[in-house]
Amino acid sequence: MSTRKVPKKLGVEALLEKSEPVSIQEITLQDWYAAFALINMTKDANTYQEIAATAWEISDAMMEERNRRM
């Protein structure tokens, strides 16, 4: 068992929740398509929620087309 001392975070850093990053092995093909759909979308959307919803709609369409062609 390690007895390494972890430094205590101070100020704003103490308030921020740190989540573990997603491993590349956990990323799905649809995640990949959604990420690429985000490129250059910010100029055409009003909110981040709109951008996210549109990216997932595009990735859904890409997955459907992929399945149709396979």
C-alpha positions as CSV (number, residue, x, y, z in Angstrom):
1,M,0.0,0.0,0.0
2,S,1.3,3.4,-1.0
3,T,1.8,6.1,1.6
4,R,2.5,8.8,-1.0
5,K,1.1,12.1,0.1
6,V,-1.3,13.8,-2.4
7,P,-1.0,17.6,-2.3
8,K,-4.3,19.3,-1.2
9,K,-5.8,21.5,-3.9
10,L,-6.4,25.1,-2.9
11,G,-8.7,27.8,-4.2
12,V,-10.7,27.3,-7.3
13,E,-8.9,24.0,-8.1
14,A,-10.4,22.5,-4.9
15,L,-13.9,23.2,-6.3
16,L,-13.5,21.7,-9.7
17,E,-14.5,18.1,-10.2
18,K,-11.8,16.1,-12.0
19,S,-13.1,13.2,-14.0
20,E,-11.0,10.5,-15.5
21,P,-10.4,11.1,-19.2
22,V,-12.0,8.7,-21.7
23,S,-9.6,6.1,-23.0
24,I,-9.2,5.9,-26.8
25,Q,-10.3,2.3,-26.5
26,E,-13.7,3.5,-25.2
27,I,-14.5,5.8,-28.1
28,T,-17.0,4.4,-30.5
29,L,-17.3,4.9,-34.2
30,Q,-20.3,7.1,-33.6
31,D,-18.3,9.2,-31.1
32,W,-15.7,9.6,-33.8
33,Y,-18.3,10.7,-36.4
34,A,-19.8,13.2,-33.9
35,A,-16.4,14.7,-33.2
36,F,-15.8,15.3,-36.9
37,A,-19.3,16.7,-37.4
38,L,-18.4,19.4,-34.8
39,I,-15.7,20.9,-37.1
40,N,-16.9,24.3,-38.2
41,M,-20.3,24.0,-36.7
42,T,-20.0,26.7,-34.1
43,K,-20.5,29.5,-36.6
44,D,-23.9,28.2,-37.6
45,A,-25.4,27.5,-34.2
46,N,-26.8,29.6,-31.4
47,T,-26.1,27.5,-28.4
48,Y,-23.7,24.7,-27.3
49,Q,-26.8,22.5,-26.8
50,E,-27.8,23.1,-30.4
51,I,-24.3,22.3,-31.6
52,A,-24.2,19.0,-29.6
53,A,-27.7,18.0,-30.8
54,T,-26.8,18.6,-34.4
55,A,-23.5,16.8,-34.2
56,W,-25.2,13.7,-32.8
57,E,-27.9,13.9,-35.5
58,I,-25.2,14.0,-38.2
59,S,-23.4,11.1,-36.6
60,D,-26.7,9.1,-36.5
61,A,-27.1,9.8,-40.2
62,M,-23.5,8.7,-40.9
63,M,-24.0,5.5,-38.9
64,E,-27.2,4.7,-40.9
65,E,-25.4,5.3,-44.2
66,R,-22.5,3.2,-43.1
67,N,-24.8,0.3,-42.2
68,R,-26.7,0.7,-45.5
69,R,-23.5,0.4,-47.5
70,M,-22.0,-2.6,-45.6
